[in-house]
Amino acid sequence: MECLHLTCIQTIQAKGRTRAWRKHPKARSGIRGIHHCNDLVPHDFRRSVGALEKIRADSSTRHQMKDRALALLALAGLTVFPCVRIQADTFATISPTGASSATVTQFWAVGSSQSGLGYIGGNSGFPGATVTDFFSIAGIAIPNSGSPTGFTSYTYAGVPSSQPSVGNALAPNSYSGLTYVAENLSLIGPLSFYSIHHTSTGDYLALIQPSVPTVSDQKPMSGPGGPTTVGATGYFALSFASDNPGGWGVELFYYLRTDVSGATWFGSLIPAFISGPTDEWNLGTGRGFSDLAYTSGDVGYGPNKFYYLRLDPATQTTFFGCLDPLTGTATDIQTWAVSTER
């Protein structure tokens, strides 16, 4: 069995004391994202939610995260009361230690308003990047000129390097989720990041190619077509699996979306332009799902499982859980609450 680590962003509210961890697709507070990547073959990584990633840690990761393991990475917003006017995001790990327990360890600040986290276990070629780097994409409103600080790399020590060659290529309105895919999906090429681009004409699967670099919409999240095809909205989490966890095919993207009734759907997306998405399982309404990640390894809950974060809208409690793609069963594993003096 492999160990599991999650990185997350913790919501801290001040004045006086901080509140519990919080997260919601439409809220700034809480844990905002989950993403998955592979250290040997780099793999998979929403507006105010972020992204989760699984990584197989190499020797340098072991010094940072303590165990040679698969890791789930998440971003959560550190949000304070409006009177304080401070917001920061913190990189942290969430390490499941049993069927209903986990340990949270904070590492370093990653700046404010991040909406996606990715990982490359090789040299991306970006200035200041190393052979093992984390990357984040900002969830801010993007102007027509792009944002020079909208895309950032981080070393394992937490040293940030803005990557304006990508940031300036971002386009309105905003982005969420960030996943790295080593495979050639017959779009532009292999070794590329993908994100969800939220525009005035719909949500699109966007490709970020580090080697150029360039940022380009590939197709609507909601159906077949190209970058000029009008699409639907409501998509907010993105993951990728090179194998076939649900029996729907290999090398597919996976997403969460909210429909007009408020229900959250888990679905699969074939990368090809002529293909659209398939809603696979209805996860219900009012549960506050926000992030998604996949690991083929068994980290204690069985192999070939997806993992999620959600903020219960009734209790404002953050849950980490497991989603079985074969049955659509979403099982909460752990809840968190953090109190800190400010």
TIVO-859355 format. One line per 4 residues: number of its first residue (from 1); their letters; for each residue x, y, z of N, C-alpha, C, O. Coordinates in steps of 0.02 Angstrom, whole numbers, plus 50000, padded with zeros to 5 digits. Atoms other than C-alpha are relative to their C-alpha. Layout:
% residues N
NUM = a = X:Y:Z:X:Y:Z:X:Y:Z:X:Y:Z  ...
//
This chain:
% residues 342
1 = mecl = 50042:49941:50000:50000:50000:50000:50044:50062:50000:50096:50064:50034  49962:49938:50004:50063:50174:49959:49972:50052:50047:49912:50054:50060  50022:49944:49959:50057:50325:50072:49973:50054:49956:49987:50056:49896  50031:49946:50038:49960:50478:50019:50011:50066:50035:50006:50071:50096
5 = hltc = 49996:49932:49973:49992:50662:50041:49954:50044:49958:49949:50036:49898  50039:49949:50034:49875:50804:49999:50031:50067:50016:50051:50080:50073  49982:49932:49984:49930:50982:49981:49938:50042:49994:49897:50032:49949  50062:49963:49999:49798:51108:50021:50011:50071:50023:50063:50088:50052
9 = iqti = 50000:49931:49976:49760:51289:50055:49949:50005:50056:49892:49984:50049  50042:49998:49941:49689:51324:50225:49966:50068:50006:49998:50120:49995  50036:49938:49990:49556:51454:50258:50007:50023:50072:49989:49988:50119  49995:49971:49933:49596:51564:50405:49964:50067:49999:49978:50110:49958
13 = qakg = 50036:49938:49996:49478:51701:50454:50018:50034:50065:50023:50002:50117  49983:49962:49941:49523:51837:50575:49953:50058:50004:49939:50088:49952  49974:49962:49947:49479:51948:50681:49994:49960:50063:49943:49929:50078  49998:50039:49940:49529:51870:50841:50023:49930:49986:50083:49916:49990
17 = rtra = 49982:50069:50013:49525:51686:50798:49983:49980:49929:49938:50008:49898  50016:50026:50065:49527:51592:50638:49942:49951:50005:49926:49926:50059  50057:50045:50002:49383:51484:50584:50021:49934:49969:50079:49923:49953  49986:50065:50028:49369:51310:50516:50021:50005:49927:50009:50055:49894
21 = wrkh = 49984:50004:50071:49439:51257:50349:49936:50003:49961:49887:49971:49979  50061:49993:50040:49315:51306:50215:50017:49996:49928:50071:50014:49906  49988:50003:50071:49296:51275:50033:49935:49992:49962:49891:49954:49983  50060:50005:50041:49166:51296:49898:50017:50026:49931:50058:50072:49926
25 = pkar = 49984:49976:50067:49170:51318:49709:49989:50074:49990:50021:50105:49948  50016:49930:50010:49097:51491:49727:50021:50044:50059:50002:50102:50063  49979:49963:49942:49178:51544:49889:50075:50009:50001:50111:49965:49977  49929:49988:49996:49348:51620:49921:50031:49963:50059:50091:49951:50060
29 = sgir = 49972:50033:49942:49366:51532:50087:50003:49925:49988:49967:49899:49946  49997:50072:50001:49415:51352:50111:50056:49972:49958:50095:50009:49928  49951:50036:50041:49523:51222:50025:49977:50005:49928:49919:49991:49913  50019:49985:50067:49526:51260:49842:50035:49957:49949:50066:49986:49904
33 = gihh = 49976:50034:50059:49584:51119:49734:50039:49938:50015:50069:49930:50068  49961:50061:49995:49662:50951:49705:50027:49982:49932:49994:49995:49881  49967:50014:50064:49781:50889:49570:50046:49941:50005:50068:49923:50059  49960:50061:49999:49882:50737:49518:50055:50001:49949:50044:50021:49892
37 = cndl = 49945:50004:50047:50052:50714:49440:50045:49942:50016:50041:49915:50071  49955:50057:49990:50184:50579:49419:50071:50024:49994:50088:50060:49947  49932:49976:49998:50365:50608:49462:50043:49971:49944:50089:50003:49920  49960:50032:50052:50431:50486:49333:49972:50016:49931:50009:50031:49885
41 = vphd = 50034:49979:50062:50304:50520:49196:49949:50052:50020:49894:50034:50041  50045:49947:49977:50223:50689:49232:49931:49992:49972:49921:49975:49913  50068:50016:50016:50038:50676:49230:49954:50058:50016:49970:50116:50003  50057:49958:49989:49879:50760:49284:49998:50053:50054:50035:50045:50103
45 = frrs = 50013:49943:49953:49802:50953:49376:49938:50033:49977:49915:50082:50007  50064:49968:50014:49439:51318:49446:49998:50062:50037:50026:50070:50092  50009:49935:49973:49403:51477:49487:49987:49991:50074:49942:49952:50088  50005:50004:49928:49414:51490:49676:49997:49930:50028:49975:49921:50084
49 = vgal = 49994:50066:49970:49439:51303:49696:50070:49972:49994:50094:49941:50042  49933:50026:50007:49608:51257:49629:50002:49933:49969:49957:49915:49930  49991:50064:50032:49670:51087:49582:50036:49953:50045:50073:49974:50089  49967:50051:49958:49730:50924:49658:50043:49955:49958:50024:49937:49902
53 = ekir = 49956:50043:50038:49873:50818:49602:50031:49947:50043:50047:49958:50101  49966:50055:49968:49946:50651:49647:50070:49996:49972:50079:49998:49911  49932:50010:50026:50133:50631:49636:50033:49942:50035:50022:49930:50094  49957:50049:49969:50251:50487:49665:50064:50036:50017:50101:50059:49974
57 = adss = 49945:49958:49978:50383:50570:49769:50068:49969:49984:50077:49909:49991  49932:50023:50010:50566:50558:49722:50040:50014:50064:50011:50032:50115  49960:49993:49940:50711:50570:49843:49995:50070:50029:49993:50077:50091  50006:49932:49974:50698:50759:49857:49932:50011:50031:49927:50049:50080
61 = trhq = 50067:49994:49971:50511:50745:49890:49999:49968:50069:49964:49993:50114  50002:50035:49936:50544:50625:50033:50024:50046:50056:49998:50043:50112  49976:49955:49948:50641:50759:50127:49947:50051:50016:49943:50074:50073  50052:49949:49989:50496:50880:50105:49937:49969:50029:49906:49999:50073
65 = mkdr = 50065:50029:49983:50350:50761:50128:50005:49937:50041:49955:49905:50057  49986:50051:49951:50430:50628:50236:49994:49928:49975:50032:49886:49998  50008:50068:50023:50371:50472:50144:50007:49996:49925:49989:50043:49889  50002:50013:50071:50403:50398:49973:49929:49979:49985:49908:49926:50009
69 = alal = 50071:50010:50002:50222:50406:49918:49970:50032:49939:50001:50071:49904  50041:49961:50044:50088:50460:49801:49977:50061:50039:49965:50056:50099  50021:49939:49965:50037:50638:49842:49942:50031:49965:49940:50034:49903  50055:49960:50026:49876:50732:49818:50013:50072:50021:50025:50086:50079
73 = lala = 49983:49931:49987:49903:50917:49804:49939:50044:49992:49900:50035:49945  50058:49956:50004:49775:51052:49838:50019:50071:50018:50069:50083:50052  49993:49930:49980:49759:51240:49854:49939:50019:50040:49883:50004:50021  50056:49975:49961:49653:51319:49990:50013:50072:50018:50070:50090:50032
77 = gltv = 49990:49929:49989:49625:51503:50017:50006:50018:50073:49967:49995:50114  49993:49973:49933:49687:51589:50174:49965:50067:50000:49993:50117:49979  50043:49941:50006:49547:51714:50191:49985:50030:50068:49972:49993:50116  50015:49966:49937:49519:51843:50326:49939:50044:49991:49915:50054:49935
81 = fpcv = 50057:49956:50004:49377:51959:50369:50017:50062:49958:50075:50082:49955  49987:49942:50043:49357:52108:50252:50037:50057:50035:50075:50093:50003  49968:49945:49966:49415:52228:50386:50076:49991:50004:50112:50040:50013  49929:50012:49997:49586:52145:50386:50033:50010:49933:50091:50030:49929
85 = riqa = 49977:49988:50068:49605:52154:50196:50065:49963:49984:50109:49991:49952  49941:50041:50014:49733:52014:50187:49976:49933:49973:49929:49903:49999  50015:50067:50024:49728:51857:50084:50064:49969:49974:50101:50000:49936  49941:50036:50024:49864:51730:50054:49981:49927:49991:49933:49903:50021
89 = dtfa = 50010:50071:50009:49874:51551:49996:50061:49963:50027:50117:49987:50021  49947:50038:49969:49976:51418:50083:50004:49930:49971:49953:49896:49964  49988:50068:50023:50051:51258:50013:50007:49955:50060:50046:49969:50106  49999:50046:49943:50021:51113:50130:49988:49929:49976:49964:49918:49920
93 = tisp = 50015:50070:50016:50009:50924:50132:49947:49974:50047:49945:49992:50106  50050:50036:49960:49863:50820:50193:50016:49926:49991:50008:49899:49936  49977:50069:50003:49925:50644:50233:49950:49954:50034:49948:49952:50096  50047:50048:49969:49787:50512:50260:50038:49949:50042:50087:49919:50018
97 = tgas = 49968:50047:49955:49836:50403:50407:49955:49942:50019:49974:49900:50060  50047:50053:49985:49684:50289:50413:49936:50011:49963:49931:50056:49921  50064:49996:50035:49506:50262:50356:49965:50066:50011:49925:50087:49970  50035:49938:49985:49449:50423:50439:50045:50050:50037:50022:50086:50081
101 = satv = 49955:49953:49967:49603:50521:50490:50054:50022:49951:50069:49988:49903  49947:49973:50043:49739:50629:50412:50039:50053:50039:50014:50080:50089  49956:49950:49969:49882:50744:50459:50012:50056:49950:50027:50044:49892  49990:49941:50041:49898:50921:50391:50066:50034:50019:50078:50047:50078
105 = tqfw = 49936:49966:49988:50069:51002:50372:50007:50058:49952:50004:50049:49891  49990:49941:50042:50094:51180:50308:50073:50007:49982:50118:49991:50021  49932:49990:50022:50248:51223:50206:50016:50073:49985:50052:50105:50023  49981:49932:50018:50257:51392:50118:49943:50036:49964:49898:50005:49937
109 = avgs = 50050:49959:50033:50154:51536:50051:50009:49998:49925:50065:49995:49901  49997:50002:50072:50110:51534:49867:49966:50060:49968:49950:50059:49909  50034:49942:50027:50030:51705:49847:49925:49994:50005:49900:49943:50029  50073:49998:49991:49847:51752:49840:49963:49979:49937:49990:49983:49881
113 = sqsg = 50049:50012:50054:49700:51698:49732:50022:49947:49950:50008:49952:49891  49981:50055:50045:49775:51539:49661:49941:49953:49989:49903:49941:50036  50058:50042:50016:49651:51424:49574:50019:49932:49972:49975:49892:49956  49980:50065:50026:49755:51277:49513:50073:49986:50017:50114:50031:50020
117 = lgyi = 49933:50021:49982:49910:51179:49560:50021:49940:49958:49983:49892:49952  49975:50055:50040:50015:51066:49449:50071:49983:50018:50102:50018:50057  49933:50025:49983:50178:50970:49456:50033:49970:49939:50001:49935:49900  49960:50032:50052:50315:50922:49335:50060:49968:50033:50098:50001:50068
121 = ggns = 49942:50035:49974:50442:50790:49382:50058:50000:49951:50095:49952:49948  49946:49992:50047:50562:50851:49248:50010:50074:49987:49973:50115:50014  49984:49930:50012:50637:51013:49183:49952:50029:49948:49951:50007:49891  50049:49970:50044:50500:51121:49108:50032:50049:49950:50003:50064:49898
125 = gfpg = 49967:49952:50043:50624:51242:49031:49984:50072:50017:50012:50118:49987  50016:49931:49980:50546:51395:49115:50059:50031:50038:50095:49996:50072  49948:49966:49962:50666:51526:49185:49990:49991:50075:49935:50001:50101  50004:50009:49928:50705:51488:49367:49972:49933:50021:49973:49917:50081
129 = atvt = 50028:50065:49984:50625:51317:49358:50055:49949:50008:50110:49956:49980  49952:50054:49990:50714:51159:49415:49971:49937:49970:49922:49939:49933  50023:50063:50029:50693:50977:49371:49938:49973:50035:49906:49927:50009  50062:50020:49965:50553:50956:49499:49967:50063:50027:49991:50092:50075
133 = dffs = 50033:49938:49982:50434:51102:49512:49924:49992:50006:49893:49952:49971  50072:49991:49998:50258:51145:49565:49984:50063:49961:50025:50109:49955  50023:49942:50038:50158:51269:49461:49930:50018:50023:49891:49974:50040  50068:49978:49983:50004:51374:49501:49975:50048:49948:50014:50084:49916
137 = iagi = 50033:49952:50043:49881:51471:49397:49952:50041:50043:49917:50013:50085  50040:49955:49959:49791:51622:49470:49928:49999:49979:49912:49993:49920  50071:49998:50014:49602:51630:49483:49973:50069:49993:49912:50080:49997  50021:49930:50006:49597:51817:49459:49968:50014:49932:49973:49974:49886
141 = aipn = 50027:49979:50065:49503:51909:49322:50059:50021:49956:50100:50062:49975  49944:49988:50045:49621:51913:49173:49982:50056:49952:49930:50052:49918  50014:49946:50048:49629:52077:49072:50020:49979:49930:50049:49925:49920  49984:50015:50070:49649:52082:48883:50075:49993:49989:50096:49956:49943
145 = sgsp = 49927:50003:50008:49836:52105:48904:50032:49941:50035:50093:49934:50034  49973:50056:49962:49854:51948:49010:50021:50022:50070:50006:50077:50092  49977:49985:49932:49933:51941:49183:50070:49971:50008:50078:49909:50009  49932:50026:49994:50123:51928:49204:50012:49956:50061:50058:49916:50062
149 = tgft = 49993:50042:49940:50099:51850:49376:49946:49946:50003:49935:49917:50056  50055:50048:50000:49957:51735:49324:50022:49927:50000:49981:49883:50013  49974:50069:50002:50069:51581:49307:50068:50000:50034:50113:50037:50014  49940:49999:49958:50205:51539:49434:50027:49931:50012:49989:49883:50019
153 = syty = 49968:50063:49981:50330:51401:49466:50028:50006:50070:50044:50061:50093  49973:50002:49932:50391:51348:49639:50048:49941:50007:50032:49886:49984  49956:50055:49984:50540:51246:49692:49973:49964:50062:49925:49987:50093  50021:50036:49940:50524:51118:49832:50012:50039:50064:49982:50025:50116
157 = agvp = 49989:49957:49943:50591:51251:49949:49950:50057:50003:49951:50097:50049  50052:49949:50001:50445:51363:49901:50021:50065:49966:49986:50114:49971  49977:49939:50034:50546:51489:49799:49960:50010:49936:49962:49967:49892  50043:49989:50058:50426:51566:49671:50037:50035:49943:50083:50074:49954
161 = ssqp = 49976:49965:50059:50465:51621:49494:49940:50012:49955:49912:49965:49927  50054:49984:50047:50332:51713:49395:50022:49982:49929:50081:49990:49912  49985:50020:50069:50322:51651:49216:49957:50043:49953:49905:50020:49929  50041:49954:50040:50259:51802:49116:49990:49977:49928:49943:50000:49895
165 = svgn = 50010:50024:50068:50283:51712:48951:49934:49962:49993:49903:49962:49940  50066:50032:49998:50130:51609:49000:49948:50049:50025:49895:50054:49995  50049:49955:49970:50044:51738:49110:49975:50052:49951:49915:50067:49951  50021:49949:50048:50042:51870:48972:49960:49971:49943:49927:50008:49906
169 = alap = 50039:50034:50053:49965:51741:48854:49932:49979:50024:49891:49955:49984  50066:50015:49974:49816:51712:48969:49950:50050:49973:49968:50107:49957  50052:49957:50029:49650:51785:48908:49940:50004:50047:49931:49959:50089  50060:49995:49959:49489:51846:48990:49955:49939:49990:49957:49910:49936
173 = nsys = 50012:49965:49938:49393:51799:49092:50043:49973:50058:50073:50012:50095  49961:50029:49946:49478:51676:49212:50014:49926:49985:49988:49898:49937  49981:50070:50007:49553:51503:49232:49993:49964:50067:49996:49995:50120  49999:50040:49939:49536:51361:49356:50023:49930:49984:50012:49904:49929
177 = glty = 49973:50066:50009:49619:51195:49379:50063:50001:49958:50070:50042:49912  49938:50005:50038:49790:51147:49314:50025:49929:50004:50038:49903:50059  49977:50070:50000:49844:50973:49261:50052:49991:49946:50045:50016:49890  49945:50011:50047:50003:50917:49175:49993:49930:49969:49985:49881:50005
181 = vaen = 50008:50064:50036:49992:50780:49042:50062:49988:49958:50079:50027:49914  49940:50018:50039:50147:50695:48974:49982:49970:49933:50019:49977:49885  50019:50035:50060:50053:50596:48843:49984:50047:49942:49964:50105:49954  50020:49963:50059:50025:50656:48665:49926:49986:49986:49909:49931:49966
185 = lsli = 50072:50009:50008:49837:50683:48655:49975:50021:49931:49915:50028:49920  50015:49981:50069:49843:50733:48471:49965:50068:49997:49925:50081:49952  50024:49930:50003:49800:50914:48512:50058:50041:49972:50065:50047:49912  49939:49967:50024:49961:51017:48503:50060:49954:50007:50103:49951:49963
189 = gpls = 49944:50043:49989:50080:50892:48576:50004:49977:50072:49961:49995:50113  49993:50025:49932:50141:50803:48734:50030:50052:50047:50045:50108:50026  49965:49958:49951:50214:50878:48893:49969:50069:50006:50003:50119:49999  50036:49937:49997:50082:51012:48914:49954:50003:50061:49931:49951:50086
193 = fysi = 50050:49989:49948:49974:51087:49051:49932:50010:49967:49927:50030:49909  50069:49987:50021:49785:51094:49035:49963:50034:50058:49977:50021:50116  50039:49964:49951:49662:51208:49125:49930:50012:49971:49919:50002:49912  50066:49981:50023:49479:51260:49116:49999:50076:49992:50011:50112:50041
197 = hhts = 50003:49929:50015:49461:51431:49033:49928:50023:50000:49888:50000:49959  50068:49974:49994:49304:51524:49085:49995:50065:49959:50028:50114:49975  50007:49942:50044:49251:51645:48948:49927:50021:49995:49883:49990:50024  50068:49975:50009:49097:51744:48896:49959:49954:49955:49898:49960:49952
201 = tgdy = 50037:50045:50044:49052:51607:48771:50001:49928:50024:49980:49883:49988  50001:50067:49972:49076:51457:48885:50065:49981:50033:50111:50022:50038  49939:50027:49969:49205:51349:48973:50037:49957:49949:50006:49916:49914  49960:50034:50051:49347:51281:48867:50059:49962:50032:50086:49982:50084
205 = lali = 49939:50035:49982:49486:51154:48884:50058:50039:49970:50064:50042:49909  49944:49958:50023:49641:51263:48873:50066:49962:50008:50075:49927:50057  49935:50033:50000:49816:51200:48832:50055:50052:50011:50056:50104:49978  49942:49957:49987:49974:51280:48902:50062:49959:49982:50079:49910:50015
209 = qpsv = 49942:50037:50025:50127:51223:48806:50064:50035:50024:50081:50088:49999  49941:49967:49972:50286:51261:48906:50055:50013:49949:50091:50062:49955  49944:49995:50046:50404:51236:48760:49996:50059:49952:50046:50079:49923  50005:49945:50048:50334:51381:48655:50017:50068:50031:50058:50103:50003
213 = ptvs = 50062:50025:49971:50260:51445:48771:49940:50033:49967:49945:50087:49938  50062:49974:50026:50081:51472:48718:49941:49975:50041:49945:49922:50072  50062:50019:49967:49906:51466:48792:49945:50003:49948:49934:50055:49917  50051:50002:50053:49764:51413:48677:49941:49957:50021:49951:49902:50048
217 = dqkp = 50060:50041:49990:49584:51353:48694:49999:49946:49946:50011:49960:49887  50001:50056:50046:49566:51182:48615:49929:49982:49978:49916:49971:49919  50068:50021:50015:49381:51139:48626:49955:50018:50059:49981:50029:50114  50045:49988:49944:49225:51172:48731:50002:49940:50048:50009:49883:50027
221 = msgp = 50007:50055:49952:49213:51071:48890:49934:49963:49990:49928:49905:50008  50068:50026:50002:49030:51042:48849:49981:49963:49936:49925:49938:49931  50019:50035:50061:49036:50965:48675:50055:50000:49949:50107:50030:49960  49950:50001:50053:49131:50930:48514:50007:50069:49968:49963:50111:49974
225 = ggpt = 49988:49936:50033:49206:51073:48416:50070:50026:50013:50113:49989:50037  49936:49969:49993:49351:51192:48419:49997:50062:50044:49947:50072:50079  49997:49942:49955:49402:51354:48506:49949:50054:49985:49937:50097:50028  50051:49949:50016:49269:51458:48416:49929:49974:50009:49881:50010:49998
229 = tvga = 50066:50029:49988:49126:51339:48458:49972:50025:50066:50006:50021:50117  50031:49976:49937:49006:51412:48586:49987:49941:50045:49961:49890:50024  50008:50054:49952:49001:51307:48743:49957:50020:50059:49931:50076:50062  50039:49989:49939:48912:51291:48909:50048:50016:50057:50109:50010:50051
233 = tgyf = 49961:49984:49940:48971:51344:49082:49984:49951:50055:49943:49905:50046  50014:50042:49942:48973:51261:49253:50055:49951:50017:50049:49915:50067  49946:50047:49988:49135:51161:49241:50050:50031:50049:50067:50090:50044  49957:49970:49948:49253:51181:49389:50054:49955:50027:50089:49976:50074
237 = alsf = 49946:50043:49976:49370:51034:49416:50025:49958:49942:49986:49938:49899  49971:50035:50057:49490:50945:49299:50055:49952:50024:50098:49971:50064  49949:50049:49986:49593:50787:49312:50013:49960:49937:49978:49969:49887  49982:50040:50058:49673:50662:49193:50023:49932:50023:50055:49925:50075
241 = asdn = 49976:50067:49987:49704:50475:49190:50023:49968:49935:49986:49969:49886  49974:50033:50060:49812:50383:49064:49973:49930:49994:49970:49902:49939  50029:50067:50003:49735:50216:49112:49925:50004:49996:49898:50056:49975  50072:50005:50012:49552:50163:49114:49962:49985:50064:49936:49930:50071
245 = pggw = 50029:50016:49935:49482:50179:49291:49926:49986:50000:49902:49947:50041  50072:50010:50000:49298:50186:49246:49974:49955:49945:49914:49941:49942  50020:50042:50056:49296:50076:49091:49975:50040:49941:49941:50012:49897  50024:49957:50055:49264:50224:48974:50054:50014:49949:50041:50048:49899
249 = gvel = 49945:49990:50047:49432:50224:48888:50062:50026:50035:50060:50049:50092  49936:49976:49973:49614:50271:48913:50012:50073:49979:49981:50098:49932  49980:49931:50014:49691:50446:48913:49941:50047:49992:49931:50079:49941  50058:49956:49997:49535:50540:48962:50009:50053:50054:50043:50042:50104
253 = fyyl = 50007:49951:49948:49506:50701:49056:49937:49983:50041:49891:49951:50016  50058:50009:49956:49385:50697:49203:49983:50067:50032:50028:50106:50046  50022:49934:49977:49283:50842:49270:49944:49994:50051:49913:49941:50059  50061:49988:49961:49154:50903:49394:49966:50060:49969:49999:50107:49947
257 = rtdv = 50038:49942:50024:49016:51019:49338:49935:50005:50037:49910:49955:50064  50064:49988:49969:48858:51096:49407:49949:50016:49946:49961:50060:49904  50052:49987:50050:48698:51090:49302:49951:50053:50024:49959:50080:50079  50046:49945:49984:48553:51213:49302:49958:49986:50062:49933:50032:50093
261 = sgat = 50039:50018:49941:48466:51117:49441:50042:50004:50064:50016:49998:50119  49955:49998:49943:48618:51133:49554:50034:49934:50016:50072:49929:50063  49969:50065:49989:48669:50950:49541:50072:50001:49975:50088:50034:49925  49931:50007:50021:48853:50907:49528:50009:49934:49964:49988:49881:49989
265 = wfgs = 49988:50060:50041:48905:50784:49393:50075:49986:49995:50116:50032:49988  49933:50024:50015:49063:50683:49377:49999:49971:49930:49956:49929:49915  50002:50023:50068:49106:50652:49196:50069:49990:49969:50120:50009:49999  49938:50011:50037:49237:50603:49068:49998:50039:49935:49944:50053:49909
269 = lipa = 49994:49960:50060:49300:50700:48918:50055:49972:49955:50113:49968:49975  49952:50023:50049:49384:50629:48763:50035:50061:49971:50001:50109:49952  49965:49941:50025:49520:50750:48706:49985:50020:49928:49989:50079:49911  50009:49986:50072:49480:50735:48519:49946:50052:49988:49896:50055:50023
273 = fisg = 50046:49946:50016:49392:50884:48440:49930:49975:49982:49880:50009:49998  50065:50025:50023:49252:50776:48368:49960:49968:50055:49903:49948:50044  50034:50032:49944:49206:50707:48538:49983:50050:50054:50016:50101:50062  50021:49957:49945:49116:50784:48684:50004:49964:50066:50031:49908:50070
277 = ptde = 49997:50031:49934:49097:50747:48869:49943:49951:50011:49893:49951:49974  50054:50045:49978:48994:50612:48953:49992:50007:50075:50039:49993:50113  50014:49999:49928:48914:50642:49122:49991:49927:50023:49946:49893:50000  50001:50070:49978:48947:50477:49211:49958:49989:50062:49919:49942:50065
281 = wnlg = 50036:50011:49937:48878:50497:49387:49975:50067:50028:50010:50117:50026  50029:49943:49966:48761:50620:49474:50018:49995:50074:49998:49948:50107  49978:50002:49931:48839:50662:49642:49952:50036:50047:49966:50041:50107  50051:49969:49958:48684:50753:49705:50007:50075:50005:50051:50105:49975
285 = tgrg = 50001:49927:49991:48645:50931:49758:50019:50017:50072:50012:49976:50118  49988:49974:49933:48700:51035:49906:50057:49967:50038:50058:49970:50099  49944:50032:49965:48860:50939:49944:50065:50039:49995:50112:50026:50033  49943:49955:50001:48985:51073:49894:50064:49972:49971:50118:49993:49991
289 = fsdl = 49940:50026:50032:49105:50973:49785:50037:50056:49965:50007:50103:49939  49962:49947:50032:49247:51078:49717:50063:49976:49965:50087:50012:49921  49935:50020:50029:49403:50977:49670:50003:49925:49989:49967:49887:50020  49997:50070:50022:49454:50813:49592:50071:49981:49983:50108:50020:49953
293 = ayts = 49934:50027:50018:49611:50706:49576:49993:49925:49993:49947:49894:50020  50001:50072:50012:49651:50530:49520:50067:49969:50017:50120:49998:50005  49940:50041:49992:49776:50397:49573:49984:49928:49984:49933:49902:50007  50010:50071:50015:49793:50222:49504:50025:49956:50057:50002:49899:50064
297 = gdvg = 49974:50039:49944:49890:50165:49658:49952:49996:50058:49907:50037:50064  50041:50009:49940:49811:50103:49819:50033:50037:50057:50085:50017:50082  49974:49960:49945:49839:50235:49951:49962:49986:50065:49966:50024:50113  50036:50020:49941:49730:50146:50076:49926:49991:49990:49891:49968:50035
301 = ygpn = 50071:50002:50014:49559:50154:49994:49985:49960:49936:49929:49964:49910  50008:50038:50060:49584:50039:49846:50032:50034:49940:50040:50095:49940  49969:49970:50059:49666:50065:49676:49950:50033:49954:49890:50021:49960  50041:49969:50053:49600:50171:49532:49942:50039:50028:49884:50028:50009
305 = kfyy = 50051:49959:49969:49506:50297:49636:50013:50074:49987:50070:50096:49978  49996:49927:50001:49469:50482:49621:49992:50026:50071:49960:49994:50113  50006:49968:49934:49484:50597:49771:49974:50071:49991:49988:50104:49941  50033:49935:50006:49388:50756:49805:50006:50039:50065:50022:50012:50118
309 = lrld = 50010:49956:49943:49371:50903:49921:49931:50031:49992:49908:50044:49936  50066:49968:50003:49203:50978:49966:49989:50039:50064:50016:50022:50117  50020:49960:49943:49132:51109:50081:49925:49990:50011:49885:50010:49969  50071:50011:49985:48968:51058:50162:49967:50068:50011:49986:50104:50058
313 = patq = 50029:49933:49994:48857:51212:50138:49960:50010:50064:49950:50067:50085  50040:49993:49939:48755:51175:50294:50045:50009:50062:50031:50052:50104  49958:49999:49941:48896:51146:50419:50064:50040:49990:50101:50052:50037  49938:49965:50016:49037:51241:50329:50061:49958:50020:50113:49985:50041
317 = ttff = 49946:50047:49984:49145:51087:50359:50033:49976:49935:49998:49960:49887  49964:50025:50058:49280:51036:50235:50010:49925:50005:50031:49899:50057  49992:50073:50002:49282:50853:50184:50049:49980:49945:50049:50009:49891  49958:50034:50049:49415:50751:50096:49969:49931:49990:49954:49897:50039
321 = gcld = 50033:50063:50011:49341:50598:50012:50023:49963:49939:50065:49988:49901  49981:50045:50053:49355:50457:49888:49940:49986:49955:49884:49975:49980  50052:50012:50049:49253:50432:49729:50017:49938:49959:50070:49935:49927  49990:50061:50038:49237:50259:49652:49970:50009:49930:49909:50017:49924
325 = pltg = 50027:49988:50067:49221:50280:49462:49956:49943:49974:49918:49953:49927  50040:50057:50023:49143:50108:49443:49928:50002:50026:49883:49975:49995  50067:49999:49970:48994:50144:49556:49973:50071:50008:49912:50079:50018  50021:49932:49987:48988:50334:49574:49991:50016:50073:49963:50068:50090
329 = tatd = 50007:49990:49928:48995:50316:49762:50053:50048:50026:50113:50035:50017  49954:49951:49971:49073:50467:49848:49998:49992:50076:49947:50003:50108  49995:50015:49929:49133:50425:50024:50045:50050:50034:50104:50055:50018  49959:49953:49961:49192:50559:50145:50048:49960:50044:50028:49912:50076
333 = iqtw = 49949:50033:49960:49354:50506:50230:50017:50040:50062:50023:50012:50116  49974:49959:49945:49405:50652:50339:49969:50070:49998:49955:50097:49944  50020:49930:49994:49342:50820:50401:50056:50037:50036:50096:50008:50072  49949:49960:49967:49451:50964:50459:49971:50063:50029:49922:50091:50003
337 = avst = 50014:49934:49972:49438:51116:50571:50065:50025:50030:50098:49988:50067  49938:49973:49976:49584:51230:50611:49986:50066:50035:49951:50109:50008  50008:49938:49964:49589:51367:50741:50069:50029:50015:50112:49994:50043  49935:49968:49993:49734:51490:50746:49991:50072:50023:49948:50108:49998
341 = er = 50003:49930:49977:49764:51652:50839:50026:50046:49946:50073:50029:49909  49975:49950:50046:49785:51807:50733:50017:50063:50040:50040:50112:50012
//
